Amino acid sequence: MEHSYDFDLAVIGSGPGGQKAAIMAAKLGKRVCVIDGKQMVGGVCVNTGTIPSKTLREAVLYLTGMQQRDMYGASYRVKNEITISDLLSRLQHVIGREIEVIRNQLLRNHIELMAGSASFLDPHTLSIDGDDLSTMRTLTAAKIVVATGTTPARPKSIDFDGVRVLDSDQILTLERVPDSLVVVGAGVIGAEYASIFAALGTRVTLVEKRAQMLDFCDQEIVESLKFHLRDLSMSFRFGEEVASVESSGHGTVTTLASGKRIAAEVVMYSAGRQGNTDALDLGMAGLEADDRGRLVVDDTYATAVPHIYAVGDVIGFPALAATSMDQGRLAAAYAFGETVNELHHLQPIGIYSIPEISYCGRSEVELTKDAVPFEVGISRYRELARGQIIGDSYGMLKLIVHADTREILGVHVFGTNATELVHIGQAVMGCGGTVDYLVNTVFNYPTLSEAYKVAALDVANKLRAVARFTNQMTTNEPSLL
């Protein structure tokens, strides 16, 4: 027996995952609606997350003259006194333009955008509470995609006052650039904001309960970042947990479990995120979130209820805008039987710290654990003409290559444009290319892309040396038996 639904697909959330799920379904000729708050078009990504933090970073890089200091001296600045208004003017411009782009994309694909918050009445029916609280409607959909994203996790032991003690969303509401800042949590968000404020001249202390920051990244790259951040007077407290935070009109004192106390104007908490699922009434749809508000999905992004899908941050790692976009596209394709391919192993990770980190593929630690023979090639920006021109003397690119097949297993980049450069390696890996492709390719000169050729030649020379010595040992050395 066939059912008649109001929509073929209803998407809850208009962030990167929700947008792409809706657009993919529309391209397949389906009737689609997207539900989100009127003031949250674009989701957390556009309003409080990815776009604001990256715009803030770009403004800081320009106004501080960070990238020119290698040439003009450590005291070089474009503007001596940088204010919050300097930073936020650029921020509001970019956010406004991005929201308009998203609205236009949805409208020209004939996707209905509904302002309000959604909750389940049954597995196929949603209740929509309007933003003005006076309107409410219900709708039915054959398929539903949950793309509600996350909000910063807030420990109950910490009193977030929105002035001195902030979460990572509230950090954009600061009235002035603080002289000192404690950042709790050295994950992606913590590392990004810590480095941004350190570049502004704020004395930053980064507190992390784990023994290392960004422990999913190549450790040589992370050490390079830490060295650079220490040069910006940042302090690190690894293996430390926060016991309490006291605040007043004058500042804050953060007490660690070890007894250490840190005084600072402001404390920013970025220790984890919580899925936005509490208001969805998941039980009415036969679903249940975990203790962090996340939904479990299978390889097609379907939940335990086959016609309900979930994508983006609400399903957990890697919780990046780029991966969320692809998850949304794929979920809609799977939902309506469209044939698609997914390159799980080649998703790049980008961290917009100052300087940037980006990687694709596997790390030395992972390959060593799996007993995979590999060789490493390194290129440093200071050896490149382009590196000298732009004043980046610290950047580096690392290629990890299979010692037998010469296949590229991983690319790890640190420095200017790392998040752009990584895609060259990703493309070569995706096409099954070997390090010989990079050795034989001609790159524009002078460019940072040349780092690939330098690193590839480094690998090729090491592999050639091993082969030569091995050959000499087998042909010339007398038997020891």
ROKEPA-70674 format. One line per field, with one value per residue (C-alpha): residue in one letter; x, y, z. Coordinates in steps of 0.1 Angstrom, whole numbers, plus 5000, padded with zeros to 4 digits. Layout:
aa	c(A_...)
X	c(X_...)
Y	c(Y_...)
Z	c(Z_...)
This chain:
aa	c(M_E_H_S_Y_D_F_D_L_A_V_I_G_S_G_P_G_G_Q_K_A_A_I_M_A_A_K_L_G_K_R_V_C_V_I_D_G_K_Q_M_V_G_G_V_C_V_N_T_G_T_I_P_S_K_T_L_R_E_A_V_L_Y_L_T_G_M_Q_Q_R_D_M_Y_G_A_S_Y_R_V_K_N_E_I_T_I_S_D_L_L_S_R_L_Q_H_V_I_G_R_E_I_E_V_I_R_N_Q_L_L_R_N_H_I_E_L_M_A_G_S_A_S_F_L_D_P_H_T_L_S_I_D_G_D_D_L_S_T_M_R_T_L_T_A_A_K_I_V_V_A_T_G_T_T_P_A_R_P_K_S_I_D_F_D_G_V_R_V_L_D_S_D_Q_I_L_T_L_E_R_V_P_D_S_L_V_V_V_G_A_G_V_I_G_A_E_Y_A_S_I_F_A_A_L_G_T_R_V_T_L_V_E_K_R_A_Q_M_L_D_F_C_D_Q_E_I_V_E_S_L_K_F_H_L_R_D_L_S_M_S_F_R_F_G_E_E_V_A_S_V_E_S_S_G_H_G_T_V_T_T_L_A_S_G_K_R_I_A_A_E_V_V_M_Y_S_A_G_R_Q_G_N_T_D_A_L_D_L_G_M_A_G_L_E_A_D_D_R_G_R_L_V_V_D_D_T_Y_A_T_A_V_P_H_I_Y_A_V_G_D_V_I_G_F_P_A_L_A_A_T_S_M_D_Q_G_R_L_A_A_A_Y_A_F_G_E_T_V_N_E_L_H_H_L_Q_P_I_G_I_Y_S_I_P_E_I_S_Y_C_G_R_S_E_V_E_L_T_K_D_A_V_P_F_E_V_G_I_S_R_Y_R_E_L_A_R_G_Q_I_I_G_D_S_Y_G_M_L_K_L_I_V_H_A_D_T_R_E_I_L_G_V_H_V_F_G_T_N_A_T_E_L_V_H_I_G_Q_A_V_M_G_C_G_G_T_V_D_Y_L_V_N_T_V_F_N_Y_P_T_L_S_E_A_Y_K_V_A_A_L_D_V_A_N_K_L_R_A_V_A_R_F_T_N_Q_M_T_T_N_E_P_S_L_L)
X	c(5000_5015_5015_5012_5036_5039_5076_5099_5126_5126_5160_5163_5191_5205_5243_5267_5253_5217_5222_5239_5214_5186_5202_5211_5175_5162_5186_5170_5136_5123_5101_5123_5120_5147_5138_5159_5157_5153_5185_5204_5203_5236_5237_5264_5290_5280_5268_5291_5315_5336_5330_5333_5365_5382_5372_5385_5417_5421_5415_5441_5467_5462_5460_5489_5512_5522_5532_5555_5575_5602_5611_5603_5610_5591_5576_5560_5522_5497_5477_5491_5459_5436_5401_5372_5353_5382_5377_5339_5333_5348_5331_5296_5302_5312_5285_5258_5271_5273_5237_5225_5244_5228_5193_5198_5210_5180_5155_5168_5165_5129_5136_5111_5129_5109_5117_5113_5124_5114_5105_5092_5055_5061_5088_5073_5057_5074_5060_5074_5073_5077_5103_5076_5061_5026_5027_5029_5024_5030_5044_5050_5080_5090_5126_5141_5177_5188_5216_5212_5249_5263_5268_5298_5297_5293_5305_5280_5309_5317_5297_5295_5287_5291_5316_5346_5339_5329_5323_5337_5305_5305_5341_5329_5309_5340_5340_5378_5409_5419_5455_5454_5433_5430_5418_5405_5407_5434_5413_5407_5386_5408_5440_5425_5413_5444_5467_5444_5446_5483_5488_5469_5494_5472_5491_5475_5476_5463_5451_5445_5438_5454_5492_5492_5473_5457_5468_5452_5477_5513_5533_5562_5537_5522_5556_5563_5530_5538_5573_5557_5531_5557_5574_5542_5545_5519_5521_5509_5495_5492_5479_5460_5423_5403_5390_5372_5370_5364_5355_5349_5347_5385_5393_5394_5414_5415_5424_5438_5434_5471_5467_5482_5463_5462_5451_5437_5412_5390_5386_5373_5360_5363_5364_5340_5307_5272_5248_5217_5191_5174_5145_5139_5118_5138_5118_5087_5106_5121_5155_5179_5210_5241_5252_5267_5236_5250_5232_5247_5245_5255_5277_5248_5242_5209_5200_5183_5151_5159_5142_5158_5193_5218_5249_5274_5287_5256_5272_5306_5342_5355_5328_5342_5322_5339_5331_5295_5288_5298_5279_5247_5251_5257_5229_5204_5218_5215_5180_5167_5187_5212_5246_5275_5310_5326_5364_5364_5402_5409_5391_5414_5416_5422_5430_5430_5454_5482_5500_5477_5478_5463_5467_5453_5460_5478_5505_5539_5525_5496_5518_5545_5518_5505_5541_5538_5572_5575_5599_5594_5603_5604_5603_5607_5593_5625_5641_5615_5618_5581_5586_5612_5590_5560_5581_5573_5604_5588_5564_5569_5554_5558_5552_5549_5555_5552_5588_5579_5550_5560_5524_5517_5502_5500_5505_5510_5514_5522_5524_5509_5481_5484_5447_5450_5482_5470_5446_5474_5485_5449_5442_5473_5464_5428_5440_5464_5495_5529_5557_5572_5543_5554_5590_5583_5557_5567_5553_5550_5579_5580_5551_5546_5533_5570_5572_5557_5585_5612_5596_5591_5628_5638_5618_5630_5667_5663_5646_5673_5701_5685_5682_5718_5733_5711_5723_5759_5756_5741_5766_5799_5799_5815_5794_5797_5787)
Y	c(5000_5034_5064_5100_5123_5161_5158_5131_5144_5166_5179_5191_5216_5239_5235_5220_5185_5195_5218_5192_5165_5188_5199_5163_5152_5182_5173_5138_5155_5150_5174_5187_5210_5222_5232_5255_5287_5319_5333_5300_5296_5280_5263_5265_5264_5298_5315_5306_5279_5273_5305_5330_5314_5312_5348_5359_5341_5358_5392_5385_5374_5405_5431_5417_5414_5379_5366_5395_5395_5371_5399_5431_5421_5408_5442_5446_5452_5465_5481_5486_5486_5459_5461_5437_5460_5457_5419_5418_5442_5416_5388_5402_5410_5374_5358_5380_5371_5334_5333_5349_5324_5295_5309_5314_5278_5264_5286_5280_5243_5248_5237_5250_5266_5266_5288_5270_5240_5204_5175_5140_5131_5096_5082_5100_5131_5163_5191_5225_5252_5286_5311_5336_5309_5316_5293_5255_5231_5194_5178_5142_5130_5097_5102_5124_5136_5148_5174_5194_5198_5203_5229_5233_5209_5227_5210_5216_5224_5255_5287_5302_5339_5349_5376_5361_5324_5315_5286_5285_5300_5329_5338_5359_5382_5396_5433_5437_5416_5402_5406_5370_5339_5304_5279_5246_5218_5214_5198_5214_5244_5250_5249_5273_5299_5296_5304_5332_5350_5343_5360_5390_5393_5377_5356_5322_5292_5260_5233_5198_5167_5144_5141_5156_5181_5170_5134_5122_5143_5134_5141_5158_5183_5189_5195_5221_5238_5237_5252_5280_5287_5288_5315_5335_5331_5305_5281_5245_5225_5189_5161_5186_5188_5219_5216_5250_5284_5315_5348_5384_5418_5419_5385_5347_5322_5286_5260_5227_5193_5193_5224_5249_5282_5303_5339_5353_5379_5353_5316_5298_5262_5241_5206_5186_5192_5180_5168_5190_5162_5169_5189_5163_5139_5110_5084_5092_5081_5050_5065_5071_5093_5085_5104_5131_5135_5117_5093_5060_5054_5027_5029_5046_5071_5054_5053_5023_5035_5028_5058_5083_5094_5115_5134_5159_5167_5150_5116_5124_5123_5139_5166_5189_5211_5194_5159_5169_5182_5149_5129_5149_5144_5107_5102_5117_5095_5063_5073_5074_5045_5066_5049_5068_5062_5072_5077_5071_5068_5100_5126_5155_5170_5207_5226_5264_5272_5298_5282_5257_5219_5196_5159_5132_5094_5076_5086_5071_5058_5040_5024_5013_4997_4978_4968_4986_4993_5030_5059_5096_5126_5161_5195_5227_5260_5278_5258_5270_5304_5310_5303_5330_5354_5351_5350_5315_5299_5273_5254_5218_5191_5154_5126_5090_5064_5026_5013_4985_4997_5035_5043_5075_5065_5099_5137_5159_5197_5225_5261_5287_5273_5238_5232_5241_5222_5189_5184_5178_5148_5137_5138_5118_5092_5090_5083_5056_5075_5068_5091_5088_5109_5138_5133_5136_5164_5200_5225_5263_5282_5298_5281_5263_5233_5227_5212_5180_5177_5183_5158_5133_5135_5131_5099_5086_5093_5074_5044_5044_5044_5014_4995_5003_4993_4961_4952_4958_4937_4907_4908_4919_4909_4876_4850_4850_4813)
Z	c(5000_4989_5013_5002_5020_5019_5009_4996_5019_5050_5062_5098_5098_5071_5078_5053_5056_5054_5025_5003_5012_5002_4970_4960_4965_4945_4917_4917_4912_4947_4967_4995_5025_5050_5085_5106_5127_5108_5124_5118_5080_5072_5106_5132_5104_5090_5122_5150_5138_5107_5087_5116_5130_5096_5088_5122_5114_5080_5096_5123_5098_5077_5106_5126_5096_5109_5075_5068_5101_5088_5063_5082_5118_5147_5156_5122_5123_5098_5127_5161_5181_5168_5182_5182_5158_5133_5134_5135_5106_5083_5101_5097_5060_5052_5072_5055_5021_5029_5042_5010_4989_5008_5006_4968_4963_4981_4964_4929_4935_4945_4981_5007_5036_5068_5098_5131_5152_5143_5165_5157_5162_5146_5123_5092_5108_5121_5142_5132_5159_5142_5154_5165_5188_5174_5144_5144_5116_5109_5078_5066_5047_5031_5041_5068_5072_5107_5103_5135_5143_5177_5204_5228_5257_5291_5322_5351_5374_5354_5356_5321_5326_5289_5299_5315_5312_5276_5254_5218_5204_5228_5221_5192_5216_5234_5237_5235_5227_5261_5274_5287_5279_5292_5265_5279_5254_5227_5200_5166_5179_5209_5188_5163_5187_5209_5180_5167_5200_5205_5171_5184_5212_5239_5265_5260_5282_5266_5291_5279_5299_5274_5271_5236_5214_5181_5188_5155_5135_5125_5156_5138_5124_5158_5173_5146_5155_5192_5186_5166_5192_5220_5199_5203_5241_5244_5275_5275_5304_5291_5313_5334_5342_5353_5388_5390_5375_5396_5379_5389_5373_5371_5356_5363_5382_5368_5393_5379_5396_5403_5424_5398_5395_5363_5363_5331_5319_5301_5300_5269_5271_5240_5256_5234_5216_5223_5196_5191_5195_5228_5212_5185_5206_5190_5210_5190_5159_5175_5179_5208_5210_5230_5261_5239_5218_5188_5165_5152_5115_5091_5059_5041_5069_5078_5115_5132_5115_5079_5063_5088_5080_5100_5087_5099_5134_5150_5140_5154_5141_5119_5124_5098_5073_5043_5054_5064_5029_5013_5039_5031_4994_4999_5023_4999_4971_4992_5004_4968_4953_4934_4927_4944_4954_4986_4992_5030_5032_5012_5032_5040_5074_5077_5109_5105_5133_5127_5109_5092_5094_5068_5060_5039_5042_5069_5094_5103_5136_5119_5092_5117_5139_5108_5098_5064_5049_5040_5033_5041_5020_5035_5019_5038_5027_5035_5006_4982_4964_4970_5007_5008_4989_5012_5043_5055_5069_5091_5067_5057_5036_5043_5019_5031_5003_5003_5001_4976_4955_4956_4963_4982_5016_5032_5028_5058_5054_5079_5070_5046_5024_5039_5035_4998_4991_5005_4976_4952_4971_4976_4939_4931_4957_4945_4910_4922_4913_4927_4939_4904_4891_4913_4904_4867_4870_4862_4887_4882_4896_4921_4940_4972_4951_4943_4978_4963_4938_4964_4989_4961_4950_4986_4988_4954_4964_4996_4979_4952_4979_4997_4964_4954_4987_4988_4953_4963_4994_4975_4946_4961_4998_5006_5023_5061_5062)
